[in-house]
């Protein structure tokens, strides 16, 4: 499983997020991605390398074409990482709500 820090670093770049948005629902080659984005083909390749290292995209070779698609592995890792914080927040909220419910009513407040 990839490290959450590498994934979050990869997702921190707006161009890489744009690449991921382009890859939703379709495998695409570098050339098509470069046509759709305001950056050069070599720049797209560099961003794809970072996304691939973070396990956010996969590369499939079909003849001379390299197609890139979303890799759910990296997204699962970052979700697991973020879910820890969400679970802690929910646990804290539940404890606070329970303490509030168990607090005796103060007759001087009425």
Backbone as XML, in Angstrom:
<?xml version="1.0"?>
<chain id="A" units="angstrom">
  <residue number="1" name="UNK">
    <atom name="N" x="0.857" y="-1.176" z="0.000"/>
    <atom name="CA" x="0.000" y="0.000" z="0.000"/>
    <atom name="C" x="0.901" y="1.236" z="0.000"/>
  </residue>
  <residue number="2" name="UNK">
    <atom name="N" x="0.635" y="2.184" z="-0.879"/>
    <atom name="CA" x="1.480" y="3.384" z="-0.939"/>
    <atom name="C" x="1.312" y="4.250" z="0.304"/>
  </residue>
  <residue number="3" name="UNK">
    <atom name="N" x="2.340" y="5.036" z="0.594"/>
    <atom name="CA" x="2.292" y="5.923" z="1.749"/>
    <atom name="C" x="1.339" y="7.078" z="1.487"/>
  </residue>
  <residue number="4" name="UNK">
    <atom name="N" x="0.548" y="7.398" z="2.489"/>
    <atom name="CA" x="-0.431" y="8.482" z="2.350"/>
    <atom name="C" x="0.252" y="9.809" z="2.052"/>
  </residue>
  <residue number="5" name="UNK">
    <atom name="N" x="1.439" y="10.028" z="2.601"/>
    <atom name="CA" x="2.138" y="11.298" z="2.367"/>
    <atom name="C" x="2.455" y="11.482" z="0.883"/>
  </residue>
  <residue number="6" name="UNK">
    <atom name="N" x="2.911" y="10.429" z="0.224"/>
    <atom name="CA" x="3.227" y="10.524" z="-1.210"/>
    <atom name="C" x="1.964" y="10.790" z="-2.024"/>
  </residue>
  <residue number="7" name="UNK">
    <atom name="N" x="0.876" y="10.193" z="-1.622"/>
    <atom name="CA" x="-0.391" y="10.384" z="-2.336"/>
    <atom name="C" x="-0.886" y="11.814" z="-2.157"/>
  </residue>
  <residue number="8" name="UNK">
    <atom name="N" x="-0.857" y="12.286" z="-0.921"/>
    <atom name="CA" x="-1.313" y="13.652" z="-0.661"/>
    <atom name="C" x="-0.424" y="14.667" z="-1.371"/>
  </residue>
  <residue number="9" name="UNK">
    <atom name="N" x="0.889" y="14.408" z="-1.411"/>
    <atom name="CA" x="1.788" y="15.293" z="-2.161"/>
    <atom name="C" x="1.411" y="15.310" z="-3.637"/>
  </residue>
  <residue number="10" name="UNK">
    <atom name="N" x="1.134" y="14.128" z="-4.187"/>
    <atom name="CA" x="0.756" y="14.039" z="-5.601"/>
    <atom name="C" x="-0.554" y="14.777" z="-5.867"/>
  </residue>
  <residue number="11" name="UNK">
    <atom name="N" x="-1.492" y="14.652" z="-4.952"/>
    <atom name="CA" x="-2.791" y="15.302" z="-5.123"/>
    <atom name="C" x="-2.733" y="16.805" z="-4.861"/>
  </residue>
  <residue number="12" name="UNK">
    <atom name="N" x="-1.650" y="17.272" z="-4.267"/>
    <atom name="CA" x="-1.524" y="18.689" z="-3.944"/>
    <atom name="C" x="-1.313" y="19.584" z="-5.158"/>
  </residue>
  <residue number="13" name="UNK">
    <atom name="N" x="-0.991" y="18.997" z="-6.292"/>
    <atom name="CA" x="-0.742" y="19.781" z="-7.487"/>
    <atom name="C" x="-2.010" y="19.879" z="-8.326"/>
  </residue>
  <residue number="14" name="UNK">
    <atom name="N" x="-2.451" y="21.087" z="-8.687"/>
    <atom name="CA" x="-3.693" y="21.230" z="-9.452"/>
    <atom name="C" x="-3.642" y="20.578" z="-10.839"/>
  </residue>
  <residue number="15" name="UNK">
    <atom name="N" x="-2.472" y="20.558" z="-11.462"/>
    <atom name="CA" x="-2.366" y="19.912" z="-12.774"/>
    <atom name="C" x="-2.574" y="18.412" z="-12.646"/>
  </residue>
  <residue number="16" name="UNK">
    <atom name="N" x="-2.023" y="17.814" z="-11.611"/>
    <atom name="CA" x="-2.214" y="16.372" z="-11.412"/>
    <atom name="C" x="-3.674" y="16.053" z="-11.109"/>
  </residue>
  <residue number="17" name="UNK">
    <atom name="N" x="-4.325" y="16.935" z="-10.365"/>
    <atom name="CA" x="-5.756" y="16.717" z="-10.115"/>
    <atom name="C" x="-6.544" y="16.820" z="-11.423"/>
  </residue>
  <residue number="18" name="UNK">
    <atom name="N" x="-6.142" y="17.747" z="-12.287"/>
    <atom name="CA" x="-6.801" y="17.865" z="-13.599"/>
    <atom name="C" x="-6.595" y="16.608" z="-14.430"/>
  </residue>
  <residue number="19" name="UNK">
    <atom name="N" x="-5.412" y="16.047" z="-14.383"/>
    <atom name="CA" x="-5.146" y="14.801" z="-15.103"/>
    <atom name="C" x="-6.055" y="13.693" z="-14.585"/>
  </residue>
  <residue number="20" name="UNK">
    <atom name="N" x="-6.175" y="13.590" z="-13.279"/>
    <atom name="CA" x="-7.051" y="12.559" z="-12.700"/>
    <atom name="C" x="-8.500" y="12.764" z="-13.131"/>
  </residue>
  <residue number="21" name="UNK">
    <atom name="N" x="-8.934" y="14.012" z="-13.188"/>
    <atom name="CA" x="-10.302" y="14.291" z="-13.636"/>
    <atom name="C" x="-10.498" y="13.864" z="-15.090"/>
  </residue>
  <residue number="22" name="UNK">
    <atom name="N" x="-9.495" y="14.084" z="-15.923"/>
    <atom name="CA" x="-9.578" y="13.655" z="-17.319"/>
    <atom name="C" x="-9.641" y="12.128" z="-17.439"/>
  </residue>
  <residue number="23" name="UNK">
    <atom name="N" x="-9.001" y="11.449" z="-16.499"/>
    <atom name="CA" x="-8.949" y="9.981" z="-16.560"/>
    <atom name="C" x="-10.187" y="9.303" z="-15.973"/>
  </residue>
  <residue number="24" name="UNK">
    <atom name="N" x="-11.068" y="10.069" z="-15.378"/>
    <atom name="CA" x="-12.284" y="9.464" z="-14.830"/>
    <atom name="C" x="-13.087" y="8.844" z="-15.956"/>
  </residue>
  <residue number="25" name="UNK">
    <atom name="N" x="-13.276" y="7.553" z="-15.867"/>
    <atom name="CA" x="-14.133" y="6.865" z="-16.816"/>
    <atom name="C" x="-13.489" y="6.492" z="-18.138"/>
  </residue>
  <residue number="26" name="UNK">
    <atom name="N" x="-12.220" y="6.853" z="-18.364"/>
    <atom name="CA" x="-11.591" y="6.523" z="-19.643"/>
    <atom name="C" x="-10.082" y="6.405" z="-19.482"/>
  </residue>
  <residue number="27" name="UNK">
    <atom name="N" x="-9.505" y="5.424" z="-20.131"/>
    <atom name="CA" x="-8.047" y="5.310" z="-20.223"/>
    <atom name="C" x="-7.598" y="6.181" z="-21.384"/>
  </residue>
  <residue number="28" name="UNK">
    <atom name="N" x="-6.564" y="6.979" z="-21.153"/>
    <atom name="CA" x="-6.111" y="7.923" z="-22.180"/>
    <atom name="C" x="-4.596" y="7.884" z="-22.332"/>
  </residue>
  <residue number="29" name="UNK">
    <atom name="N" x="-4.121" y="8.124" z="-23.559"/>
    <atom name="CA" x="-2.676" y="8.248" z="-23.770"/>
    <atom name="C" x="-2.203" y="9.663" z="-23.429"/>
  </residue>
  <residue number="30" name="UNK">
    <atom name="N" x="-0.896" y="9.806" z="-23.299"/>
    <atom name="CA" x="-0.293" y="11.092" z="-22.956"/>
    <atom name="C" x="-0.698" y="12.178" z="-23.954"/>
  </residue>
  <residue number="31" name="UNK">
    <atom name="N" x="-0.699" y="11.838" z="-25.251"/>
    <atom name="CA" x="-1.022" y="12.828" z="-26.273"/>
    <atom name="C" x="-2.398" y="13.434" z="-26.108"/>
  </residue>
  <residue number="32" name="UNK">
    <atom name="N" x="-3.371" y="12.613" z="-25.805"/>
    <atom name="CA" x="-4.736" y="13.120" z="-25.614"/>
    <atom name="C" x="-4.794" y="14.001" z="-24.367"/>
  </residue>
  <residue number="33" name="UNK">
    <atom name="N" x="-4.127" y="13.573" z="-23.307"/>
    <atom name="CA" x="-4.102" y="14.389" z="-22.093"/>
    <atom name="C" x="-3.453" y="15.744" z="-22.374"/>
  </residue>
  <residue number="34" name="UNK">
    <atom name="N" x="-2.358" y="15.747" z="-23.137"/>
    <atom name="CA" x="-1.671" y="17.002" z="-23.465"/>
    <atom name="C" x="-2.548" y="17.924" z="-24.300"/>
  </residue>
  <residue number="35" name="UNK">
    <atom name="N" x="-3.389" y="17.345" z="-25.176"/>
    <atom name="CA" x="-4.302" y="18.165" z="-25.980"/>
    <atom name="C" x="-5.370" y="18.822" z="-25.116"/>
  </residue>
  <residue number="36" name="UNK">
    <atom name="N" x="-5.765" y="18.149" z="-24.062"/>
    <atom name="CA" x="-6.846" y="18.649" z="-23.207"/>
    <atom name="C" x="-6.370" y="19.592" z="-22.104"/>
  </residue>
  <residue number="37" name="UNK">
    <atom name="N" x="-5.076" y="19.610" z="-21.853"/>
    <atom name="CA" x="-4.532" y="20.416" z="-20.761"/>
    <atom name="C" x="-3.607" y="21.492" z="-21.306"/>
  </residue>
  <residue number="38" name="UNK">
    <atom name="N" x="-3.444" y="22.581" z="-20.575"/>
    <atom name="CA" x="-2.600" y="23.689" z="-21.060"/>
    <atom name="C" x="-1.113" y="23.485" z="-20.746"/>
  </residue>
  <residue number="39" name="UNK">
    <atom name="N" x="-0.640" y="22.231" z="-20.846"/>
    <atom name="CA" x="0.773" y="21.947" z="-20.598"/>
    <atom name="C" x="1.296" y="21.046" z="-21.713"/>
  </residue>
  <residue number="40" name="UNK">
    <atom name="N" x="2.606" y="20.965" z="-21.812"/>
    <atom name="CA" x="3.235" y="20.190" z="-22.887"/>
    <atom name="C" x="3.145" y="18.690" z="-22.618"/>
  </residue>
  <residue number="41" name="UNK">
    <atom name="N" x="3.361" y="17.938" z="-23.655"/>
    <atom name="CA" x="3.363" y="16.476" z="-23.540"/>
    <atom name="C" x="4.427" y="15.983" z="-22.544"/>
  </residue>
  <residue number="42" name="UNK">
    <atom name="N" x="5.679" y="16.517" z="-22.593"/>
    <atom name="CA" x="6.664" y="16.089" z="-21.585"/>
    <atom name="C" x="6.232" y="16.411" z="-20.150"/>
  </residue>
  <residue number="43" name="UNK">
    <atom name="N" x="5.560" y="17.547" z="-19.970"/>
    <atom name="CA" x="5.078" y="17.912" z="-18.631"/>
    <atom name="C" x="3.997" y="16.929" z="-18.170"/>
  </residue>
  <residue number="44" name="UNK">
    <atom name="N" x="3.103" y="16.550" z="-19.082"/>
    <atom name="CA" x="2.080" y="15.551" z="-18.742"/>
    <atom name="C" x="2.757" y="14.255" z="-18.325"/>
  </residue>
  <residue number="45" name="UNK">
    <atom name="N" x="3.776" y="13.846" z="-19.065"/>
    <atom name="CA" x="4.501" y="12.612" z="-18.738"/>
    <atom name="C" x="5.122" y="12.682" z="-17.344"/>
  </residue>
  <residue number="46" name="UNK">
    <atom name="N" x="5.682" y="13.832" z="-16.996"/>
    <atom name="CA" x="6.275" y="13.990" z="-15.666"/>
    <atom name="C" x="5.210" y="13.890" z="-14.580"/>
  </residue>
  <residue number="47" name="UNK">
    <atom name="N" x="4.072" y="14.524" z="-14.794"/>
    <atom name="CA" x="2.995" y="14.456" z="-13.815"/>
    <atom name="C" x="2.457" y="13.026" z="-13.702"/>
  </residue>
  <residue number="48" name="UNK">
    <atom name="N" x="2.344" y="12.348" z="-14.830"/>
    <atom name="CA" x="1.880" y="10.955" z="-14.795"/>
    <atom name="C" x="2.851" y="10.063" z="-14.029"/>
  </residue>
  <residue number="49" name="UNK">
    <atom name="N" x="4.137" y="10.334" z="-14.144"/>
    <atom name="CA" x="5.129" y="9.555" z="-13.403"/>
    <atom name="C" x="4.910" y="9.704" z="-11.896"/>
  </residue>
  <residue number="50" name="UNK">
    <atom name="N" x="4.658" y="10.932" z="-11.454"/>
    <atom name="CA" x="4.396" y="11.173" z="-10.023"/>
    <atom name="C" x="3.113" y="10.450" z="-9.603"/>
  </residue>
  <residue number="51" name="UNK">
    <atom name="N" x="2.076" y="10.551" z="-10.418"/>
    <atom name="CA" x="0.805" y="9.884" z="-10.095"/>
    <atom name="C" x="0.961" y="8.374" z="-10.093"/>
  </residue>
  <residue number="52" name="UNK">
    <atom name="N" x="1.760" y="7.857" z="-10.995"/>
    <atom name="CA" x="1.991" y="6.410" z="-11.049"/>
    <atom name="C" x="2.771" y="5.947" z="-9.818"/>
  </residue>
  <residue number="53" name="UNK">
    <atom name="N" x="3.799" y="6.708" z="-9.423"/>
    <atom name="CA" x="4.575" y="6.357" z="-8.221"/>
    <atom name="C" x="3.724" y="6.392" z="-6.964"/>
  </residue>
  <residue number="54" name="UNK">
    <atom name="N" x="2.720" y="7.252" z="-6.946"/>
    <atom name="CA" x="1.806" y="7.335" z="-5.806"/>
    <atom name="C" x="0.683" y="6.313" z="-5.904"/>
  </residue>
  <residue number="55" name="UNK">
    <atom name="N" x="0.699" y="5.512" z="-6.950"/>
    <atom name="CA" x="-0.314" y="4.478" z="-7.203"/>
    <atom name="C" x="-1.705" y="5.081" z="-7.404"/>
  </residue>
  <residue number="56" name="UNK">
    <atom name="N" x="-1.744" y="6.246" z="-8.045"/>
    <atom name="CA" x="-3.021" y="6.878" z="-8.371"/>
    <atom name="C" x="-3.427" y="6.612" z="-9.816"/>
  </residue>
  <residue number="57" name="UNK">
    <atom name="N" x="-2.465" y="6.250" z="-10.664"/>
    <atom name="CA" x="-2.759" y="5.852" z="-12.035"/>
    <atom name="C" x="-1.980" y="4.586" z="-12.375"/>
  </residue>
  <residue number="58" name="UNK">
    <atom name="N" x="-2.513" y="3.838" z="-13.332"/>
    <atom name="CA" x="-1.818" y="2.673" z="-13.869"/>
    <atom name="C" x="-1.525" y="2.927" z="-15.338"/>
  </residue>
  <residue number="59" name="UNK">
    <atom name="N" x="-0.551" y="2.212" z="-15.834"/>
    <atom name="CA" x="-0.144" y="2.337" z="-17.233"/>
    <atom name="C" x="-0.307" y="0.974" z="-17.905"/>
  </residue>
  <residue number="60" name="UNK">
    <atom name="N" x="-0.992" y="0.965" z="-19.030"/>
    <atom name="CA" x="-1.177" y="-0.244" z="-19.822"/>
    <atom name="C" x="-0.595" y="0.003" z="-21.204"/>
  </residue>
  <residue number="61" name="UNK">
    <atom name="N" x="0.215" y="-0.930" z="-21.655"/>
    <atom name="CA" x="0.828" y="-0.784" z="-22.972"/>
    <atom name="C" x="0.011" y="-1.581" z="-23.984"/>
  </residue>
  <residue number="62" name="UNK">
    <atom name="N" x="-0.413" y="-0.890" z="-25.044"/>
    <atom name="CA" x="-1.131" y="-1.520" z="-26.153"/>
    <atom name="C" x="-0.393" y="-1.160" z="-27.425"/>
  </residue>
  <residue number="63" name="UNK">
    <atom name="N" x="0.454" y="-2.067" z="-27.870"/>
    <atom name="CA" x="1.282" y="-1.769" z="-29.037"/>
    <atom name="C" x="2.272" y="-0.680" z="-28.694"/>
  </residue>
  <residue number="64" name="UNK">
    <atom name="N" x="2.205" y="0.416" z="-29.416"/>
    <atom name="CA" x="3.108" y="1.535" z="-29.141"/>
    <atom name="C" x="2.470" y="2.588" z="-28.234"/>
  </residue>
  <residue number="65" name="UNK">
    <atom name="N" x="1.228" y="2.371" z="-27.864"/>
    <atom name="CA" x="0.511" y="3.341" z="-27.019"/>
    <atom name="C" x="0.598" y="2.949" z="-25.553"/>
  </residue>
  <residue number="66" name="UNK">
    <atom name="N" x="0.756" y="3.942" z="-24.733"/>
    <atom name="CA" x="0.725" y="3.764" z="-23.285"/>
    <atom name="C" x="-0.539" y="4.459" z="-22.791"/>
  </residue>
  <residue number="67" name="UNK">
    <atom name="N" x="-1.460" y="3.675" z="-22.275"/>
    <atom name="CA" x="-2.723" y="4.227" z="-21.790"/>
    <atom name="C" x="-2.680" y="4.322" z="-20.269"/>
  </residue>
  <residue number="68" name="UNK">
    <atom name="N" x="-3.191" y="5.420" z="-19.781"/>
    <atom name="CA" x="-3.210" y="5.664" z="-18.339"/>
    <atom name="C" x="-4.658" y="5.662" z="-17.857"/>
  </residue>
  <residue number="69" name="UNK">
    <atom name="N" x="-4.844" y="5.084" z="-16.674"/>
    <atom name="CA" x="-6.175" y="5.053" z="-16.071"/>
    <atom name="C" x="-6.043" y="5.181" z="-14.558"/>
  </residue>
  <residue number="70" name="UNK">
    <atom name="N" x="-7.152" y="5.441" z="-13.919"/>
    <atom name="CA" x="-7.195" y="5.592" z="-12.463"/>
    <atom name="C" x="-6.845" y="4.266" z="-11.793"/>
  </residue>
  <residue number="71" name="UNK">
    <atom name="N" x="-6.001" y="4.334" z="-10.772"/>
    <atom name="CA" x="-5.659" y="3.167" z="-9.955"/>
    <atom name="C" x="-6.314" y="3.356" z="-8.591"/>
  </residue>
  <residue number="72" name="UNK">
    <atom name="N" x="-7.280" y="2.525" z="-8.245"/>
    <atom name="CA" x="-7.964" y="2.702" z="-6.960"/>
    <atom name="C" x="-7.085" y="2.426" z="-5.743"/>
  </residue>
  <residue number="73" name="UNK">
    <atom name="N" x="-5.931" y="1.793" z="-5.929"/>
    <atom name="CA" x="-5.062" y="1.449" z="-4.797"/>
    <atom name="C" x="-4.668" y="2.684" z="-3.997"/>
  </residue>
  <residue number="74" name="UNK">
    <atom name="N" x="-4.200" y="3.704" z="-4.677"/>
    <atom name="CA" x="-3.780" y="4.915" z="-3.983"/>
    <atom name="C" x="-4.928" y="5.638" z="-3.307"/>
  </residue>
  <residue number="75" name="UNK">
    <atom name="N" x="-6.067" y="5.630" z="-3.965"/>
    <atom name="CA" x="-7.234" y="6.291" z="-3.372"/>
    <atom name="C" x="-7.710" y="5.556" z="-2.119"/>
  </residue>
  <residue number="76" name="UNK">
    <atom name="N" x="-7.616" y="4.234" z="-2.126"/>
    <atom name="CA" x="-7.970" y="3.465" z="-0.920"/>
    <atom name="C" x="-7.031" y="3.811" z="0.220"/>
  </residue>
  <residue number="77" name="UNK">
    <atom name="N" x="-5.744" y="3.938" z="-0.080"/>
    <atom name="CA" x="-4.762" y="4.256" z="0.961"/>
    <atom name="C" x="-5.017" y="5.626" z="1.577"/>
  </residue>
  <residue number="78" name="UNK">
    <atom name="N" x="-5.292" y="6.623" z="0.745"/>
    <atom name="CA" x="-5.528" y="7.960" z="1.290"/>
    <atom name="C" x="-6.871" y="8.005" z="2.025"/>
  </residue>
  <residue number="79" name="UNK">
    <atom name="N" x="-7.834" y="7.244" z="1.551"/>
    <atom name="CA" x="-9.114" y="7.208" z="2.264"/>
    <atom name="C" x="-8.949" y="6.569" z="3.642"/>
  </residue>
  <residue number="80" name="UNK">
    <atom name="N" x="-8.178" y="5.499" z="3.712"/>
    <atom name="CA" x="-7.901" y="4.860" z="5.001"/>
    <atom name="C" x="-7.220" y="5.848" z="5.942"/>
  </residue>
  <residue number="81" name="UNK">
    <atom name="N" x="-6.269" y="6.592" z="5.407"/>
    <atom name="CA" x="-5.554" y="7.596" z="6.192"/>
    <atom name="C" x="-6.517" y="8.660" z="6.723"/>
  </residue>
  <residue number="82" name="UNK">
    <atom name="N" x="-7.360" y="9.196" z="5.852"/>
    <atom name="CA" x="-8.294" y="10.247" z="6.262"/>
    <atom name="C" x="-9.406" y="9.725" z="7.161"/>
  </residue>
  <residue number="83" name="UNK">
    <atom name="N" x="-9.821" y="8.478" z="6.951"/>
    <atom name="CA" x="-10.868" y="7.895" z="7.786"/>
    <atom name="C" x="-10.459" y="7.814" z="9.250"/>
  </residue>
  <residue number="84" name="UNK">
    <atom name="N" x="-9.153" y="7.683" z="9.511"/>
    <atom name="CA" x="-8.704" y="7.665" z="10.913"/>
    <atom name="C" x="-9.093" y="8.959" z="11.610"/>
  </residue>
  <residue number="85" name="UNK">
    <atom name="N" x="-8.920" y="10.077" z="10.917"/>
    <atom name="CA" x="-9.248" y="11.365" z="11.515"/>
    <atom name="C" x="-10.760" y="11.526" z="11.657"/>
  </residue>
  <residue number="86" name="UNK">
    <atom name="N" x="-11.494" y="11.068" z="10.678"/>
    <atom name="CA" x="-12.940" y="11.160" z="10.722"/>
    <atom name="C" x="-13.483" y="10.304" z="11.861"/>
  </residue>
  <residue number="87" name="UNK">
    <atom name="N" x="-12.950" y="9.101" z="12.025"/>
    <atom name="CA" x="-13.399" y="8.207" z="13.100"/>
    <atom name="C" x="-13.128" y="8.842" z="14.461"/>
  </residue>
  <residue number="88" name="UNK">
    <atom name="N" x="-11.956" y="9.459" z="14.620"/>
    <atom name="CA" x="-11.630" y="10.130" z="15.884"/>
    <atom name="C" x="-12.596" y="11.275" z="16.150"/>
  </residue>
  <residue number="89" name="UNK">
    <atom name="N" x="-12.902" y="12.042" z="15.123"/>
    <atom name="CA" x="-13.833" y="13.158" z="15.263"/>
    <atom name="C" x="-15.216" y="12.662" z="15.662"/>
  </residue>
  <residue number="90" name="UNK">
    <atom name="N" x="-15.684" y="11.605" z="15.022"/>
    <atom name="CA" x="-16.996" y="11.048" z="15.359"/>
    <atom name="C" x="-17.015" y="10.489" z="16.775"/>
  </residue>
  <residue number="91" name="UNK">
    <atom name="N" x="-15.934" y="9.823" z="17.175"/>
    <atom name="CA" x="-15.851" y="9.291" z="18.540"/>
    <atom name="C" x="-15.899" y="10.427" z="19.562"/>
  </residue>
  <residue number="92" name="UNK">
    <atom name="N" x="-15.175" y="11.511" z="19.291"/>
    <atom name="CA" x="-15.180" y="12.660" z="20.196"/>
    <atom name="C" x="-16.558" y="13.306" z="20.273"/>
  </residue>
  <residue number="93" name="UNK">
    <atom name="N" x="-17.229" y="13.412" z="19.131"/>
    <atom name="CA" x="-18.575" y="13.979" z="19.108"/>
    <atom name="C" x="-19.541" y="13.093" z="19.896"/>
  </residue>
  <residue number="94" name="UNK">
    <atom name="N" x="-19.439" y="11.782" z="19.716"/>
    <atom name="CA" x="-20.319" y="10.858" z="20.438"/>
    <atom name="C" x="-20.086" y="10.957" z="21.941"/>
  </residue>
  <residue number="95" name="UNK">
    <atom name="N" x="-18.835" y="11.053" z="22.365"/>
    <atom name="CA" x="-18.528" y="11.174" z="23.802"/>
    <atom name="C" x="-19.076" y="12.485" z="24.354"/>
  </residue>
  <residue number="96" name="UNK">
    <atom name="N" x="-18.944" y="13.561" z="23.610"/>
    <atom name="CA" x="-19.469" y="14.861" z="24.042"/>
    <atom name="C" x="-20.991" y="14.825" z="24.136"/>
  </residue>
  <residue number="97" name="UNK">
    <atom name="N" x="-21.642" y="14.234" z="23.150"/>
    <atom name="CA" x="-23.099" y="14.134" z="23.167"/>
    <atom name="C" x="-23.568" y="13.273" z="24.337"/>
  </residue>
  <residue number="98" name="UNK">
    <atom name="N" x="-22.864" y="12.188" z="24.605"/>
    <atom name="CA" x="-23.221" y="11.311" z="25.728"/>
    <atom name="C" x="-23.052" y="12.053" z="27.053"/>
  </residue>
  <residue number="99" name="UNK">
    <atom name="N" x="-21.955" y="12.774" z="27.207"/>
    <atom name="CA" x="-21.721" y="13.528" z="28.446"/>
    <atom name="C" x="-22.792" y="14.595" z="28.629"/>
  </residue>
  <residue number="100" name="UNK">
    <atom name="N" x="-23.175" y="15.241" z="27.539"/>
    <atom name="CA" x="-24.223" y="16.264" z="27.613"/>
    <atom name="C" x="-25.559" y="15.645" z="28.001"/>
  </residue>
  <residue number="101" name="UNK">
    <atom name="N" x="-25.860" y="14.473" z="27.463"/>
    <atom name="CA" x="-27.125" y="13.796" z="27.765"/>
    <atom name="C" x="-27.173" y="13.315" z="29.211"/>
  </residue>
  <residue number="102" name="UNK">
    <atom name="N" x="-26.020" y="12.987" z="29.764"/>
    <atom name="CA" x="-25.976" y="12.470" z="31.138"/>
    <atom name="C" x="-25.843" y="13.575" z="32.177"/>
  </residue>
  <residue number="103" name="UNK">
    <atom name="N" x="-25.616" y="14.788" z="31.745"/>
    <atom name="CA" x="-25.465" y="15.906" z="32.668"/>
    <atom name="C" x="-26.802" y="16.212" z="33.330"/>
  </residue>
  <residue number="104" name="UNK">
    <atom name="N" x="-26.811" y="16.317" z="34.644"/>
    <atom name="CA" x="-28.083" y="16.619" z="35.323"/>
    <atom name="C" x="-28.569" y="18.021" z="34.959"/>
  </residue>
  <residue number="105" name="UNK">
    <atom name="N" x="-29.890" y="18.137" z="34.887"/>
    <atom name="CA" x="-30.460" y="19.449" z="34.618"/>
    <atom name="C" x="-30.170" y="20.384" z="35.775"/>
  </residue>
  <residue number="106" name="UNK">
    <atom name="N" x="-29.887" y="21.635" z="35.464"/>
    <atom name="CA" x="-29.610" y="22.654" z="36.468"/>
    <atom name="C" x="-30.886" y="23.459" z="36.671"/>
  </residue>
  <residue number="107" name="UNK">
    <atom name="N" x="-31.540" y="23.281" z="37.836"/>
    <atom name="CA" x="-32.805" y="23.992" z="38.045"/>
    <atom name="C" x="-32.636" y="25.507" z="38.092"/>
  </residue>
  <residue number="108" name="UNK">
    <atom name="N" x="-31.458" y="26.010" z="38.337"/>
    <atom name="CA" x="-31.273" y="27.471" z="38.400"/>
    <atom name="C" x="-31.269" y="28.080" z="37.003"/>
  </residue>
  <residue number="109" name="UNK">
    <atom name="N" x="-31.158" y="27.268" z="35.971"/>
    <atom name="CA" x="-31.153" y="27.764" z="34.604"/>
    <atom name="C" x="-32.566" y="27.936" z="34.026"/>
  </residue>
  <residue number="110" name="UNK">
    <atom name="N" x="-33.562" y="27.474" z="34.736"/>
    <atom name="CA" x="-34.937" y="27.546" z="34.205"/>
    <atom name="C" x="-35.628" y="28.807" z="34.574"/>
  </residue>
</chain>
